[in-house]
Amino acid sequence: MSLAERKAIAERWAGLDEADLTALADSGLSIAEADLLIENVIGRYSLPFAVATNFRINGREILAPMVIEEASVVAGCSYAAKLFRHGGGISASADDSIMIGQIQLLDLSDMEKAIDTIMSWKDEILQKANEAGGSIVARGGGALDMEARPIRNTAVGDMLILHLHYDVCDAMGANAVNTAVEQIAPLIESLSGGRVNLRILSNLSDRRLARASGMIPRESLATDDASGAEVVKWIIEAAAFAEVDPYRAATHNKGVMNGIDALLLATGNDWRAVEAGAHAYAARSGRYTSLTKWRMDEEGNLCGEIELPLALGIVGGATRAHRGTQTALKLLGVKSASELAQIAAAVGLAQNLGAIRALATDGIQQGHMRMHARQLALAAGAEPGSARAIAHQLIDEGNIRMERALEIARDWNKQI
């Protein structure tokens, strides 16, 4: 479809208005607004805003907005989502929005006594934390529980780490959690006789997990050169490689995060925090492994699942300050952070399927380079109006290289 046709479908799909379409056309952020978001602003930097298609998640049809510069990601994700439809779509779930705030306590003369004293005051400590809760506490969130984690024989001696469990509702929650742990730090010091150093949230939000799973009938995976049963076998073999080898798992999980990060960028979420949490979770056993698992069911169909921490928000931060993110959330039609996390998990699972299927069959480069041809044409100096035609010529020749793109672009420019 043309760009105009795609925009028209998105407009009808989500009931986008003129302000939404304008936000997508001008990056959703004025230079004045950009100057207020961060320090030392001198301009804006744009990336493509696309939609991944074919998603059916928990029975609901989804267009997934993605902001990314890498060719073939959106196409691969959309194709994989279509394969999942053949098995009924993707099922997803998410935990409550519980974040962890950490308090580092040092210089304790009696570790066990400090733990007993602090835990005996738990109710009062939680109440103190909620005094600074503001709108989150008003919505029913706030401090829920606390746990003590003594850590012995570190480079600086023994330390006690306190975990504050905090329900952040539909926010990502960093500011609320950081405020809460800073609020209770003086009381913790007074009760324990120790010294508080760090007071900060953890991005390993393992009490805020999201999951997705789905099945692809084996016949849907057949290619011109291989049966569906063969492709299922190859994908499971590739997945087993990622489960046992950290070198492969790093690239495998990068493919998962290609989709998740693109969705988070579009919706104004902290993709860096999610990346950190996801990779830490992948190493929770002491060995870095894959975030997804692929198995064959009794009928020989391919079954995939994913589980990872997803601390996402639909209120606060860039979700309110950036008009483009508001349009992305409108396009998704989500009503809660939990629903957004479920979609993100489903997108990550589909993105992984798209990559692992390509790797196990034709190889990653065949499809990727076809998509990359347009980028090569632009990089070679082609005008936007001729870049698509030059890309088609590169593909038809089977010679998708910068040297050839430069030759063709020079010929085109001579004709102008």
C-alpha positions as a Markdown table, in Angstrom:
| # | Residue | x | y | z |
|---|---|---|---|---|
| 1 | Met | 0.0 | 0.0 | 0.0 |
| 2 | Ser | 1.0 | 3.6 | -0.4 |
| 3 | Leu | 1.9 | 5.7 | 2.6 |
| 4 | Ala | -1.5 | 7.6 | 2.3 |
| 5 | Glu | -3.4 | 4.3 | 2.2 |
| 6 | Arg | -1.7 | 3.0 | 5.3 |
| 7 | Lys | -2.4 | 6.2 | 7.2 |
| 8 | Ala | -6.1 | 6.1 | 6.1 |
| 9 | Ile | -6.4 | 2.5 | 7.5 |
| 10 | Ala | -4.8 | 3.5 | 10.8 |
| 11 | Glu | -7.1 | 6.6 | 11.0 |
| 12 | Arg | -10.2 | 4.4 | 10.6 |
| 13 | Trp | -8.8 | 1.7 | 12.9 |
| 14 | Ala | -8.3 | 3.9 | 15.9 |
| 15 | Gly | -10.5 | 6.9 | 15.2 |
| 16 | Leu | -7.5 | 9.1 | 14.8 |
| 17 | Asp | -8.2 | 12.8 | 14.4 |
| 18 | Glu | -6.3 | 15.6 | 12.7 |
| 19 | Ala | -4.1 | 16.3 | 15.7 |
| 20 | Asp | -3.1 | 12.6 | 15.9 |
| 21 | Leu | -2.1 | 12.6 | 12.2 |
| 22 | Thr | -0.2 | 15.8 | 12.6 |
| 23 | Ala | 1.7 | 14.4 | 15.5 |
| 24 | Leu | 2.8 | 11.5 | 13.4 |
| 25 | Ala | 3.7 | 13.7 | 10.5 |
| 26 | Asp | 5.9 | 16.2 | 12.5 |
| 27 | Ser | 7.4 | 13.7 | 15.0 |
| 28 | Gly | 4.8 | 14.6 | 17.7 |
| 29 | Leu | 7.3 | 17.0 | 19.4 |
| 30 | Ser | 7.9 | 20.6 | 18.7 |
| 31 | Ile | 11.4 | 22.1 | 19.2 |
| 32 | Ala | 10.0 | 24.1 | 22.2 |
| 33 | Glu | 8.6 | 20.9 | 23.8 |
| 34 | Ala | 11.9 | 19.1 | 23.2 |
| 35 | Asp | 13.8 | 21.8 | 24.9 |
| 36 | Leu | 11.7 | 21.2 | 28.0 |
| 37 | Leu | 12.1 | 17.4 | 28.1 |
| 38 | Ile | 15.9 | 17.2 | 28.4 |
| 39 | Glu | 19.0 | 19.4 | 28.8 |
| 40 | Asn | 21.1 | 21.1 | 26.2 |
| 41 | Val | 18.7 | 20.6 | 23.3 |
| 42 | Ile | 19.8 | 21.8 | 19.9 |
| 43 | Gly | 17.3 | 20.0 | 17.7 |
| 44 | Arg | 15.1 | 16.9 | 17.2 |
| 45 | Tyr | 15.9 | 13.4 | 15.8 |
| 46 | Ser | 13.3 | 11.5 | 13.9 |
| 47 | Leu | 12.8 | 7.7 | 13.4 |
| 48 | Pro | 10.2 | 5.9 | 11.3 |
| 49 | Phe | 6.8 | 5.2 | 13.0 |
| 50 | Ala | 5.3 | 2.0 | 11.6 |
| 51 | Val | 2.6 | -0.5 | 12.5 |
| 52 | Ala | 3.1 | -4.3 | 12.8 |
| 53 | Thr | 0.0 | -6.0 | 11.5 |
| 54 | Asn | -1.9 | -9.3 | 12.0 |
| 55 | Phe | -1.8 | -9.5 | 15.8 |
| 56 | Arg | -4.7 | -11.2 | 17.6 |
| 57 | Ile | -3.9 | -11.1 | 21.3 |
| 58 | Asn | -6.3 | -12.6 | 23.8 |
| 59 | Gly | -8.9 | -12.5 | 21.1 |
| 60 | Arg | -8.5 | -8.8 | 20.2 |
| 61 | Glu | -7.2 | -7.5 | 16.9 |
| 62 | Ile | -4.2 | -5.2 | 17.4 |
| 63 | Leu | -2.1 | -2.9 | 15.3 |
| 64 | Ala | 1.2 | -2.6 | 17.1 |
| 65 | Pro | 3.0 | 0.8 | 16.6 |
| 66 | Met | 6.8 | 0.4 | 16.3 |
| 67 | Val | 9.5 | 3.1 | 16.1 |
| 68 | Ile | 12.7 | 1.6 | 14.7 |
| 69 | Glu | 15.3 | 2.2 | 12.0 |
| 70 | Glu | 16.2 | -1.4 | 11.3 |
| 71 | Ala | 14.9 | -2.9 | 8.0 |
| 72 | Ser | 12.9 | -6.2 | 8.1 |
| 73 | Val | 11.9 | -5.9 | 11.8 |
| 74 | Val | 8.3 | -4.7 | 11.1 |
| 75 | Ala | 7.9 | -7.1 | 8.2 |
| 76 | Gly | 9.2 | -10.1 | 10.2 |
| 77 | Cys | 7.0 | -9.3 | 13.2 |
| 78 | Ser | 3.9 | -8.9 | 11.1 |
| 79 | Tyr | 4.5 | -12.2 | 9.2 |
| 80 | Ala | 5.1 | -14.1 | 12.5 |
| 81 | Ala | 1.9 | -12.6 | 14.0 |
| 82 | Lys | 0.1 | -14.0 | 10.9 |
| 83 | Leu | 1.5 | -17.4 | 11.5 |
| 84 | Phe | 0.2 | -17.3 | 15.1 |
| 85 | Arg | -3.3 | -16.5 | 13.8 |
| 86 | His | -3.3 | -19.9 | 12.2 |
| 87 | Gly | -3.2 | -21.4 | 15.7 |
| 88 | Gly | -5.8 | -19.0 | 17.1 |
| 89 | Gly | -3.6 | -16.1 | 18.0 |
| 90 | Ile | -1.5 | -15.2 | 21.0 |
| 91 | Ser | -2.5 | -15.6 | 24.6 |
| 92 | Ala | -0.9 | -13.2 | 27.1 |
| 93 | Ser | -1.1 | -12.3 | 30.8 |
| 94 | Ala | 0.7 | -10.0 | 33.2 |
| 95 | Asp | 1.3 | -9.7 | 37.0 |
| 96 | Asp | 0.2 | -6.7 | 39.0 |
| 97 | Ser | 2.3 | -3.6 | 38.6 |
| 98 | Ile | 4.6 | -4.2 | 41.6 |
| 99 | Met | 8.0 | -2.5 | 41.5 |
| 100 | Ile | 10.9 | -2.9 | 43.9 |
| 101 | Gly | 12.6 | -0.1 | 45.7 |
| 102 | Gln | 16.0 | -0.9 | 47.3 |
| 103 | Ile | 17.6 | 0.6 | 50.5 |
| 104 | Gln | 21.2 | -0.3 | 51.2 |
| 105 | Leu | 22.0 | -0.4 | 54.9 |
| 106 | Leu | 25.6 | -0.6 | 56.2 |
| 107 | Asp | 27.6 | -0.3 | 59.4 |
| 108 | Leu | 25.2 | -2.6 | 61.4 |
| 109 | Ser | 26.6 | -3.9 | 64.7 |
| 110 | Asp | 24.0 | -6.7 | 64.8 |
| 111 | Met | 22.5 | -7.8 | 61.5 |
| 112 | Glu | 19.8 | -10.1 | 62.8 |
| 113 | Lys | 18.7 | -7.7 | 65.5 |
| 114 | Ala | 18.4 | -4.9 | 62.9 |
| 115 | Ile | 16.2 | -7.2 | 60.7 |
| 116 | Asp | 14.0 | -8.1 | 63.6 |
| 117 | Thr | 13.5 | -4.5 | 64.6 |
| 118 | Ile | 12.8 | -3.2 | 61.1 |
| 119 | Met | 10.3 | -6.0 | 60.3 |
| 120 | Ser | 8.5 | -5.5 | 63.6 |
| 121 | Trp | 7.9 | -1.9 | 62.4 |
| 122 | Lys | 6.9 | -2.9 | 58.9 |
| 123 | Asp | 3.4 | -1.5 | 59.1 |
| 124 | Glu | 4.6 | 1.9 | 60.3 |
| 125 | Ile | 7.3 | 1.9 | 57.6 |
| 126 | Leu | 4.8 | 1.2 | 54.8 |
| 127 | Gln | 2.5 | 3.9 | 56.2 |
| 128 | Lys | 5.4 | 6.3 | 56.1 |
| 129 | Ala | 6.2 | 5.4 | 52.5 |
| 130 | Asn | 2.6 | 6.0 | 51.5 |
| 131 | Glu | 2.6 | 9.5 | 53.0 |
| 132 | Ala | 4.5 | 10.6 | 49.9 |
| 133 | Gly | 2.4 | 8.5 | 47.4 |
| 134 | Gly | 0.3 | 11.2 | 45.9 |
| 135 | Ser | -1.9 | 10.3 | 43.0 |
| 136 | Ile | -0.7 | 6.6 | 43.0 |
| 137 | Val | -1.9 | 6.0 | 46.6 |
| 138 | Ala | -5.1 | 7.9 | 45.8 |
| 139 | Arg | -5.7 | 5.4 | 42.9 |
| 140 | Gly | -5.3 | 2.4 | 45.3 |
| 141 | Gly | -1.6 | 1.8 | 44.8 |
| 142 | Gly | 1.3 | 2.4 | 47.1 |
| 143 | Ala | 3.6 | 0.4 | 49.5 |
| 144 | Leu | 2.4 | -3.1 | 50.0 |
| 145 | Asp | 5.2 | -5.1 | 51.7 |
| 146 | Met | 8.9 | -5.2 | 52.6 |
| 147 | Glu | 11.5 | -7.9 | 52.7 |
| 148 | Ala | 15.1 | -8.0 | 54.1 |
| 149 | Arg | 18.0 | -9.5 | 52.1 |
| 150 | Pro | 21.3 | -9.7 | 54.1 |
| 151 | Ile | 24.4 | -9.9 | 51.9 |
| 152 | Arg | 27.6 | -11.0 | 53.6 |
| 153 | Asn | 31.3 | -10.6 | 52.9 |
| 154 | Thr | 31.1 | -8.0 | 50.1 |
| 155 | Ala | 34.0 | -5.7 | 49.2 |
| 156 | Val | 32.8 | -3.2 | 51.8 |
| 157 | Gly | 31.6 | -5.7 | 54.4 |
| 158 | Asp | 28.2 | -7.0 | 55.3 |
| 159 | Met | 25.2 | -5.1 | 54.1 |
| 160 | Leu | 21.4 | -5.3 | 54.5 |
| 161 | Ile | 19.3 | -4.7 | 51.5 |
| 162 | Leu | 15.6 | -3.8 | 52.1 |
| 163 | His | 13.1 | -4.3 | 49.3 |
| 164 | Leu | 10.0 | -2.2 | 49.3 |
| 165 | His | 7.2 | -3.7 | 47.2 |
| 166 | Tyr | 5.2 | -0.8 | 45.7 |
| 167 | Asp | 2.1 | -1.0 | 43.5 |
| 168 | Val | 2.5 | 1.8 | 40.8 |
| 169 | Cys | -0.9 | 1.1 | 39.1 |
| 170 | Asp | -0.7 | 2.3 | 35.5 |
| 171 | Ala | 2.6 | 4.1 | 35.7 |
| 172 | Met | 6.1 | 2.8 | 35.1 |
| 173 | Gly | 6.7 | 4.0 | 38.6 |
| 174 | Ala | 10.3 | 5.1 | 38.9 |
| 175 | Asn | 9.6 | 8.5 | 40.5 |
| 176 | Ala | 7.0 | 7.1 | 42.9 |
| 177 | Val | 9.3 | 4.3 | 44.1 |
| 178 | Asn | 12.4 | 6.5 | 44.4 |
| 179 | Thr | 10.4 | 9.1 | 46.4 |
| 180 | Ala | 9.0 | 6.3 | 48.7 |
| 181 | Val | 12.4 | 4.8 | 49.6 |
| 182 | Glu | 13.9 | 8.3 | 50.2 |
| 183 | Gln | 10.9 | 9.0 | 52.5 |
| 184 | Ile | 11.5 | 6.0 | 54.7 |
| 185 | Ala | 15.3 | 6.0 | 54.8 |
| 186 | Pro | 15.6 | 8.2 | 58.0 |
| 187 | Leu | 13.2 | 5.9 | 59.9 |
| 188 | Ile | 15.2 | 2.8 | 58.7 |
| 189 | Glu | 18.4 | 4.4 | 60.0 |
| 190 | Ser | 16.8 | 5.3 | 63.3 |
| 191 | Leu | 15.4 | 1.8 | 63.9 |
| 192 | Ser | 18.5 | -0.1 | 62.8 |
| 193 | Gly | 21.3 | 2.0 | 64.1 |
| 194 | Gly | 23.0 | 1.6 | 60.7 |
| 195 | Arg | 23.7 | 3.9 | 57.8 |
| 196 | Val | 21.7 | 4.2 | 54.6 |
| 197 | Asn | 23.6 | 4.7 | 51.4 |
| 198 | Leu | 21.7 | 4.0 | 48.2 |
| 199 | Arg | 17.9 | 4.4 | 47.9 |
| 200 | Ile | 16.7 | 3.5 | 44.4 |
| 201 | Leu | 14.3 | 1.4 | 42.5 |
| 202 | Ser | 15.5 | -1.9 | 40.8 |
| 203 | Asn | 15.0 | -2.4 | 37.1 |
| 204 | Leu | 14.9 | -6.1 | 37.7 |
| 205 | Ser | 11.1 | -5.9 | 38.2 |
| 206 | Asp | 10.6 | -9.6 | 38.7 |
| 207 | Arg | 7.3 | -9.1 | 40.5 |
| 208 | Arg | 6.0 | -7.5 | 37.4 |
| 209 | Leu | 6.3 | -10.2 | 34.8 |
| 210 | Ala | 4.4 | -10.5 | 31.5 |
| 211 | Arg | 3.9 | -13.7 | 29.5 |
| 212 | Ala | 2.8 | -14.7 | 26.0 |
| 213 | Ser | 2.3 | -18.0 | 24.3 |
| 214 | Gly | 1.0 | -19.3 | 21.0 |
| 215 | Met | 0.9 | -22.3 | 18.6 |
| 216 | Ile | 1.6 | -22.4 | 14.9 |
| 217 | Pro | 0.3 | -25.4 | 13.0 |
| 218 | Arg | 3.2 | -27.3 | 11.4 |
| 219 | Glu | 1.6 | -27.0 | 7.9 |
| 220 | Ser | 1.7 | -23.2 | 8.2 |
| 221 | Leu | 5.5 | -23.4 | 8.4 |
| 222 | Ala | 6.1 | -25.3 | 5.2 |
| 223 | Thr | 8.2 | -23.7 | 2.6 |
| 224 | Asp | 8.9 | -24.4 | -1.1 |
| 225 | Asp | 11.9 | -26.5 | -0.1 |
| 226 | Ala | 10.9 | -28.0 | 3.3 |
| 227 | Ser | 7.9 | -29.6 | 5.0 |
| 228 | Gly | 6.3 | -28.1 | 8.0 |
| 229 | Ala | 7.6 | -30.9 | 10.2 |
| 230 | Glu | 11.2 | -30.2 | 9.0 |
| 231 | Val | 10.8 | -26.4 | 9.8 |
| 232 | Val | 9.4 | -27.2 | 13.3 |
| 233 | Lys | 12.4 | -29.4 | 13.9 |
| 234 | Trp | 14.9 | -26.8 | 12.7 |
| 235 | Ile | 13.3 | -24.0 | 14.8 |
| 236 | Ile | 13.4 | -26.2 | 18.0 |
| 237 | Glu | 17.0 | -27.1 | 17.3 |
| 238 | Ala | 17.8 | -23.4 | 17.0 |
| 239 | Ala | 15.9 | -22.5 | 20.2 |
| 240 | Ala | 17.8 | -25.3 | 22.1 |
| 241 | Phe | 21.1 | -23.6 | 21.0 |
| 242 | Ala | 20.0 | -20.3 | 22.5 |
| 243 | Glu | 18.9 | -22.0 | 25.8 |
| 244 | Val | 22.3 | -23.5 | 26.4 |
| 245 | Asp | 24.8 | -21.1 | 24.9 |
| 246 | Pro | 25.1 | -17.4 | 26.1 |
| 247 | Tyr | 26.8 | -16.3 | 22.9 |
| 248 | Arg | 23.8 | -17.4 | 20.9 |
| 249 | Ala | 21.3 | -16.3 | 23.6 |
| 250 | Ala | 22.5 | -12.7 | 23.5 |
| 251 | Thr | 21.6 | -12.5 | 19.8 |
| 252 | His | 18.5 | -14.5 | 20.2 |
| 253 | Asn | 17.3 | -12.1 | 22.9 |
| 254 | Lys | 18.3 | -9.1 | 20.9 |
| 255 | Gly | 15.8 | -10.3 | 18.3 |
| 256 | Val | 13.1 | -10.5 | 21.0 |
| 257 | Met | 13.9 | -6.9 | 22.1 |
| 258 | Asn | 13.9 | -5.6 | 18.5 |
| 259 | Gly | 10.1 | -5.8 | 18.7 |
| 260 | Ile | 9.6 | -4.8 | 22.3 |
| 261 | Asp | 12.0 | -1.8 | 22.2 |
| 262 | Ala | 10.3 | -0.5 | 19.0 |
| 263 | Leu | 6.9 | -0.7 | 20.7 |
| 264 | Leu | 8.2 | 1.0 | 23.8 |
| 265 | Leu | 9.8 | 3.8 | 21.9 |
| 266 | Ala | 6.5 | 4.4 | 20.1 |
| 267 | Thr | 4.6 | 4.5 | 23.4 |
| 268 | Gly | 7.0 | 6.6 | 25.3 |
| 269 | Asn | 8.3 | 4.0 | 27.7 |
| 270 | Asp | 11.7 | 3.5 | 29.2 |
| 271 | Trp | 13.1 | 0.8 | 26.8 |
| 272 | Arg | 16.5 | 1.1 | 28.5 |
| 273 | Ala | 15.1 | 0.0 | 31.9 |
| 274 | Val | 13.2 | -2.8 | 30.2 |
| 275 | Glu | 16.3 | -4.0 | 28.4 |
| 276 | Ala | 18.3 | -4.1 | 31.6 |
| 277 | Gly | 15.6 | -6.0 | 33.4 |
| 278 | Ala | 15.1 | -8.5 | 30.6 |
| 279 | His | 18.7 | -9.4 | 30.3 |
| 280 | Ala | 19.1 | -9.6 | 34.1 |
| 281 | Tyr | 16.1 | -11.9 | 34.2 |
| 282 | Ala | 17.6 | -14.1 | 31.4 |
| 283 | Ala | 20.6 | -14.6 | 33.7 |
| 284 | Arg | 18.6 | -15.2 | 37.0 |
| 285 | Ser | 19.8 | -18.9 | 37.2 |
| 286 | Gly | 23.4 | -17.8 | 37.1 |
| 287 | Arg | 23.7 | -18.6 | 33.4 |
| 288 | Tyr | 22.5 | -16.3 | 30.7 |
| 289 | Thr | 19.8 | -18.0 | 28.6 |
| 290 | Ser | 17.0 | -17.3 | 26.1 |
| 291 | Leu | 13.8 | -15.4 | 27.1 |
| 292 | Thr | 11.7 | -17.6 | 24.9 |
| 293 | Lys | 11.1 | -21.4 | 24.7 |
| 294 | Trp | 10.0 | -23.3 | 21.7 |
| 295 | Arg | 8.6 | -26.9 | 21.8 |
| 296 | Met | 6.6 | -29.3 | 19.7 |
| 297 | Asp | 3.2 | -30.5 | 20.9 |
| 298 | Glu | 1.8 | -34.0 | 20.4 |
| 299 | Glu | 0.4 | -33.1 | 17.0 |
| 300 | Gly | 3.7 | -31.9 | 15.8 |
| 301 | Asn | 2.8 | -28.2 | 15.9 |
| 302 | Leu | 5.2 | -25.5 | 17.0 |
| 303 | Cys | 4.5 | -23.9 | 20.4 |
| 304 | Gly | 6.3 | -20.9 | 21.8 |
| 305 | Glu | 6.3 | -18.9 | 25.0 |
| 306 | Ile | 8.0 | -15.9 | 26.6 |
| 307 | Glu | 8.2 | -14.5 | 30.1 |
| 308 | Leu | 10.1 | -11.4 | 31.1 |
| 309 | Pro | 9.8 | -8.3 | 33.4 |
| 310 | Leu | 7.9 | -5.5 | 31.7 |
| 311 | Ala | 7.6 | -2.3 | 33.8 |
| 312 | Leu | 5.5 | -0.2 | 31.5 |
| 313 | Gly | 3.3 | 2.8 | 31.9 |
| 314 | Ile | 0.4 | 4.5 | 30.1 |
| 315 | Val | 0.5 | 7.6 | 32.4 |
| 316 | Gly | 3.2 | 10.0 | 33.4 |
| 317 | Gly | 6.5 | 10.8 | 31.7 |
| 318 | Ala | 6.7 | 11.0 | 27.9 |
| 319 | Thr | 3.3 | 9.3 | 27.6 |
| 320 | Arg | 1.8 | 12.7 | 28.6 |
| 321 | Ala | 4.5 | 15.1 | 27.2 |
| 322 | His | 4.9 | 13.6 | 23.7 |
| 323 | Arg | 1.9 | 13.8 | 21.3 |
| 324 | Gly | 3.2 | 11.0 | 19.2 |
| 325 | Thr | 3.2 | 8.5 | 22.1 |
| 326 | Gln | -0.4 | 9.5 | 22.9 |
| 327 | Thr | -1.3 | 8.7 | 19.3 |
| 328 | Ala | 0.5 | 5.3 | 19.6 |
| 329 | Leu | -1.5 | 4.4 | 22.7 |
| 330 | Lys | -4.7 | 5.5 | 21.0 |
| 331 | Leu | -3.8 | 3.2 | 18.1 |
| 332 | Leu | -3.4 | 0.3 | 20.5 |
| 333 | Gly | -6.6 | 1.1 | 22.4 |
| 334 | Val | -5.1 | 0.0 | 25.8 |
| 335 | Lys | -6.7 | 0.9 | 29.0 |
| 336 | Ser | -4.0 | -0.2 | 31.5 |
| 337 | Ala | -0.3 | -0.7 | 31.9 |
| 338 | Ser | -1.0 | -4.5 | 32.3 |
| 339 | Glu | -2.6 | -4.6 | 28.9 |
| 340 | Leu | 0.3 | -2.8 | 27.3 |
| 341 | Ala | 2.7 | -5.2 | 28.9 |
| 342 | Gln | 0.8 | -8.2 | 27.5 |
| 343 | Ile | 1.0 | -6.7 | 24.0 |
| 344 | Ala | 4.7 | -6.1 | 24.4 |
| 345 | Ala | 5.3 | -9.7 | 25.4 |
| 346 | Ala | 3.3 | -10.9 | 22.4 |
| 347 | Val | 5.3 | -8.6 | 20.1 |
| 348 | Gly | 8.5 | -10.0 | 21.5 |
| 349 | Leu | 7.4 | -13.6 | 21.0 |
| 350 | Ala | 6.4 | -12.8 | 17.4 |
| 351 | Gln | 9.6 | -11.0 | 16.7 |
| 352 | Asn | 11.6 | -13.9 | 17.9 |
| 353 | Leu | 9.6 | -16.3 | 15.8 |
| 354 | Gly | 10.2 | -14.2 | 12.7 |
| 355 | Ala | 13.9 | -14.2 | 13.3 |
| 356 | Ile | 14.4 | -17.8 | 14.3 |
| 357 | Arg | 12.2 | -19.1 | 11.4 |
| 358 | Ala | 14.3 | -17.1 | 8.9 |
| 359 | Leu | 17.5 | -18.3 | 10.5 |
| 360 | Ala | 16.4 | -22.0 | 10.5 |
| 361 | Thr | 15.2 | -21.9 | 6.8 |
| 362 | Asp | 16.6 | -19.4 | 4.3 |
| 363 | Gly | 19.0 | -17.7 | 6.5 |
| 364 | Ile | 18.6 | -14.2 | 7.9 |
| 365 | Gln | 20.3 | -12.2 | 5.1 |
| 366 | Gln | 17.9 | -13.1 | 2.2 |
| 367 | Gly | 14.9 | -11.3 | 3.6 |
| 368 | His | 16.8 | -8.7 | 5.5 |
| 369 | Met | 18.9 | -7.5 | 2.6 |
| 370 | Arg | 15.8 | -7.2 | 0.4 |
| 371 | Met | 14.3 | -4.8 | 3.0 |
| 372 | His | 17.7 | -3.1 | 3.4 |
| 373 | Ala | 17.9 | -2.2 | -0.3 |
| 374 | Arg | 15.9 | 1.0 | 0.2 |
| 375 | Gln | 18.3 | 2.1 | 2.9 |
| 376 | Leu | 21.2 | 1.5 | 0.6 |
| 377 | Ala | 19.6 | 3.5 | -2.1 |
| 378 | Leu | 19.1 | 6.5 | 0.2 |
| 379 | Ala | 22.6 | 6.2 | 1.5 |
| 380 | Ala | 23.9 | 6.2 | -2.0 |
| 381 | Gly | 22.4 | 9.6 | -2.6 |
| 382 | Ala | 19.2 | 8.7 | -4.3 |
| 383 | Glu | 16.2 | 11.1 | -4.0 |
| 384 | Pro | 13.2 | 9.6 | -2.1 |
| 385 | Gly | 11.3 | 9.6 | -5.4 |
| 386 | Ser | 13.8 | 7.3 | -7.1 |
| 387 | Ala | 15.0 | 5.3 | -4.1 |
| 388 | Arg | 12.3 | 2.6 | -4.4 |
| 389 | Ala | 13.0 | 2.0 | -8.0 |
| 390 | Ile | 16.7 | 1.7 | -7.4 |
| 391 | Ala | 16.0 | -0.7 | -4.5 |
| 392 | His | 13.9 | -2.8 | -6.9 |
| 393 | Gln | 16.7 | -2.9 | -9.4 |
| 394 | Leu | 19.2 | -4.0 | -6.7 |
| 395 | Ile | 16.8 | -6.8 | -5.7 |
| 396 | Asp | 16.2 | -7.9 | -9.3 |
| 397 | Glu | 19.9 | -8.0 | -10.0 |
| 398 | Gly | 20.5 | -10.0 | -6.8 |
| 399 | Asn | 23.3 | -7.5 | -6.1 |
| 400 | Ile | 22.3 | -5.6 | -2.9 |
| 401 | Arg | 25.6 | -3.9 | -2.2 |
| 402 | Met | 26.5 | -0.2 | -1.6 |
| 403 | Glu | 28.9 | -0.2 | -4.6 |
| 404 | Arg | 26.1 | -1.2 | -7.0 |
| 405 | Ala | 23.7 | 1.2 | -5.3 |
| 406 | Leu | 26.2 | 4.1 | -5.9 |
| 407 | Glu | 26.5 | 3.2 | -9.6 |
| 408 | Ile | 22.7 | 3.1 | -10.2 |
| 409 | Ala | 22.1 | 6.3 | -8.2 |
| 410 | Arg | 24.7 | 8.1 | -10.3 |
| 411 | Asp | 23.0 | 7.0 | -13.5 |
| 412 | Trp | 19.6 | 8.1 | -12.1 |
| 413 | Asn | 21.0 | 11.5 | -11.1 |
| 414 | Lys | 22.4 | 12.1 | -14.6 |
| 415 | Gln | 18.9 | 11.7 | -16.0 |
| 416 | Ile | 17.4 | 14.3 | -13.7 |
